[in-house]
Amino acid sequence: MIRHLLKLVWHRKRANALVAVEIFFSFLVIFAVVTGGIALFSGWRQPLGYEWKNVWMISIGGGPDDVMATGDDPMRETIARVLQEAKTFPQVAGAGLSSMPPLSGMISEGVWSVGGRRFNLTRDEVTDGFAGALQLKVLRGRWFNAGDDALDYRPVVVDSDLAEAMFGSADPIGQKFDETEGLVYRVVGIVPPYRKSGEFSAPHVNMVFFRKSLTKVNGHIPNHLLVRVRPGTPAEFEAQLMDHLHRVMPDVSMDMRRLDQMRDSANRVRTTPIAVGGIIALFLISMVALGLTGVLWQNVTRRTRELGLRRAVGASATGVRRQVLAEVALLATLAVIVGLVVVLQLPLLGVFAVFTPPVFTTGIIVALVVIYGITLASGLYPSWLASRLTPAEALRYE
């Protein structure tokens, strides 16, 4: 039966080629949209590892390029004073500094080695008040404190994803993280998975926090001040705080943004491609459905004698209808096979760094269901027309 259907599809290859190409591209677009949508939905349901509400970010000095990357920081005293001045307001519940704040779009990545294995990670340099400003929860160990200035090693805090990847089931607290130019790093605390870019962060950011001291010389000081204001703080406090800081430091440029606004902006950037892809997928699906229905309708009309002959030799109306639907399913299968070959190459290109294997697999399954659903639905009316043909109509057909 399949061999016979293959011959029928091949004999009408010109008419079927365009439809097969449309099904192929529709499968790819549907897969991309569905996979992206599932990933976004899954990410939306996961906690961020920090609290972004009621947090303001004040960038001091116009950006990270204004700060020296090596040696002591000429703005150390200025930034430290701005931090202390911000804490004097009763509306401020917590404040800390960060080099790469969450939801800002800024990111610093690196590669570290433990036990001969290399790990990709995301890094940030923060002060002791950073955890309070973002209400980070420490799962094990502790957060940074002023006593760390006296240590003979550099303390670091990592999220649980990085701790599991690097140390497995072993206790990460106290583990040597790396050693570079005589500097020894040791893990002092574990925080929940830290999704730096918001709800739509890629899985396993592998976050590590390095402590920066405001009193001990250890390179440049982070120049992004995160201020947590108390709930119910009026909007007028924003102007009051900025005016005070500008009076204290009139020669230093400062810019303020709210993390909730930064989050909304980041989410729009990530959802726009999915929305555009959804519109394109809907357009392609409509084109495939209309094109496939038209081609099948035309084929039924041209094959009046063939189908009438089948009825004359004893084929039932149900049998004729099944034949037409089987041809549609076979055409879709041929197009989908090529699409699967293309999609299954994506893991080799590192797609699992963005989509987890379950999301990737679910995207394939949903795309297959949608494609077969559309193609079979498009063949229902032409197959019904074919089942209504009688031998008498075939004899009269010219």
URCOR-V593713 format. One record per residue. RES is the residue in three letters. SS is DSSP state (helix for helix, strand for strand, loop for the rest). Layout:
BEGIN
RES | SS
RES | SS
END
This chain:
BEGIN
MET | loop
ILE | helix
ARG | helix
HIS | helix
LEU | helix
LEU | helix
LYS | helix
LEU | helix
VAL | helix
TRP | helix
HIS | helix
ARG | loop
LYS | helix
ARG | helix
ALA | helix
ASN | helix
ALA | helix
LEU | helix
VAL | helix
ALA | helix
VAL | helix
GLU | helix
ILE | helix
PHE | helix
PHE | helix
SER | helix
PHE | helix
LEU | helix
VAL | helix
ILE | helix
PHE | helix
ALA | helix
VAL | helix
VAL | helix
THR | helix
GLY | helix
GLY | helix
ILE | helix
ALA | helix
LEU | helix
PHE | helix
SER | helix
GLY | helix
TRP | helix
ARG | helix
GLN | loop
PRO | loop
LEU | loop
GLY | loop
TYR | loop
GLU | loop
TRP | loop
LYS | loop
ASN | loop
VAL | strand
TRP | strand
MET | strand
ILE | strand
SER | strand
ILE | strand
GLY | loop
GLY | loop
GLY | loop
PRO | helix
ASP | helix
ASP | helix
VAL | loop
MET | loop
ALA | loop
THR | loop
GLY | loop
ASP | loop
ASP | loop
PRO | loop
MET | loop
ARG | helix
GLU | helix
THR | helix
ILE | helix
ALA | helix
ARG | helix
VAL | helix
LEU | helix
GLN | helix
GLU | helix
ALA | helix
LYS | helix
THR | loop
PHE | loop
PRO | loop
GLN | loop
VAL | strand
ALA | strand
GLY | strand
ALA | strand
GLY | strand
LEU | strand
SER | strand
SER | loop
MET | loop
PRO | loop
PRO | loop
LEU | loop
SER | loop
GLY | loop
MET | loop
ILE | loop
SER | strand
GLU | strand
GLY | strand
VAL | strand
TRP | strand
SER | strand
VAL | strand
GLY | loop
GLY | loop
ARG | strand
ARG | strand
PHE | strand
ASN | strand
LEU | strand
THR | strand
ARG | strand
ASP | strand
GLU | strand
VAL | strand
THR | loop
ASP | loop
GLY | loop
PHE | helix
ALA | helix
GLY | helix
ALA | helix
LEU | helix
GLN | loop
LEU | loop
LYS | loop
VAL | strand
LEU | strand
ARG | strand
GLY | strand
ARG | loop
TRP | loop
PHE | loop
ASN | loop
ALA | helix
GLY | helix
ASP | helix
ASP | helix
ALA | helix
LEU | loop
ASP | loop
TYR | loop
ARG | strand
PRO | strand
VAL | strand
VAL | strand
VAL | strand
ASP | strand
SER | helix
ASP | helix
LEU | helix
ALA | helix
GLU | helix
ALA | helix
MET | helix
PHE | helix
GLY | loop
SER | loop
ALA | loop
ASP | loop
PRO | loop
ILE | loop
GLY | loop
GLN | loop
LYS | strand
PHE | strand
ASP | strand
GLU | strand
THR | strand
GLU | loop
GLY | loop
LEU | strand
VAL | strand
TYR | strand
ARG | strand
VAL | strand
VAL | strand
GLY | strand
ILE | strand
VAL | strand
PRO | loop
PRO | loop
TYR | loop
ARG | loop
LYS | loop
SER | loop
GLY | loop
GLU | loop
PHE | loop
SER | loop
ALA | loop
PRO | loop
HIS | loop
VAL | loop
ASN | loop
MET | strand
VAL | strand
PHE | strand
PHE | strand
ARG | strand
LYS | loop
SER | loop
LEU | loop
THR | loop
LYS | loop
VAL | loop
ASN | loop
GLY | loop
HIS | loop
ILE | loop
PRO | loop
ASN | loop
HIS | strand
LEU | strand
LEU | strand
VAL | strand
ARG | strand
VAL | strand
ARG | loop
PRO | loop
GLY | loop
THR | loop
PRO | loop
ALA | loop
GLU | helix
PHE | helix
GLU | helix
ALA | helix
GLN | helix
LEU | helix
MET | helix
ASP | helix
HIS | helix
LEU | helix
HIS | helix
ARG | helix
VAL | helix
MET | loop
PRO | loop
ASP | loop
VAL | loop
SER | loop
MET | strand
ASP | strand
MET | strand
ARG | strand
ARG | strand
LEU | helix
ASP | helix
GLN | helix
MET | helix
ARG | helix
ASP | helix
SER | helix
ALA | helix
ASN | helix
ARG | helix
VAL | helix
ARG | helix
THR | helix
THR | helix
PRO | helix
ILE | helix
ALA | helix
VAL | helix
GLY | helix
GLY | helix
ILE | helix
ILE | helix
ALA | helix
LEU | helix
PHE | helix
LEU | helix
ILE | helix
SER | helix
MET | helix
VAL | helix
ALA | helix
LEU | helix
GLY | helix
LEU | helix
THR | helix
GLY | helix
VAL | helix
LEU | helix
TRP | helix
GLN | helix
ASN | helix
VAL | helix
THR | helix
ARG | helix
ARG | loop
THR | helix
ARG | helix
GLU | helix
LEU | helix
GLY | helix
LEU | helix
ARG | helix
ARG | helix
ALA | helix
VAL | loop
GLY | loop
ALA | loop
SER | loop
ALA | helix
THR | helix
GLY | helix
VAL | helix
ARG | helix
ARG | helix
GLN | helix
VAL | helix
LEU | helix
ALA | helix
GLU | helix
VAL | helix
ALA | helix
LEU | helix
LEU | helix
ALA | helix
THR | helix
LEU | helix
ALA | helix
VAL | helix
ILE | helix
VAL | helix
GLY | helix
LEU | helix
VAL | helix
VAL | helix
VAL | helix
LEU | loop
GLN | loop
LEU | helix
PRO | helix
LEU | helix
LEU | helix
GLY | loop
VAL | helix
PHE | helix
ALA | helix
VAL | loop
PHE | loop
THR | loop
PRO | helix
PRO | helix
VAL | helix
PHE | helix
THR | helix
THR | helix
GLY | helix
ILE | helix
ILE | helix
VAL | helix
ALA | helix
LEU | helix
VAL | helix
VAL | helix
ILE | helix
TYR | helix
GLY | helix
ILE | helix
THR | helix
LEU | helix
ALA | helix
SER | helix
GLY | helix
LEU | helix
TYR | helix
PRO | helix
SER | helix
TRP | helix
LEU | helix
ALA | helix
SER | helix
ARG | loop
LEU | loop
THR | loop
PRO | helix
ALA | helix
GLU | helix
ALA | helix
LEU | helix
ARG | helix
TYR | loop
GLU | loop
END
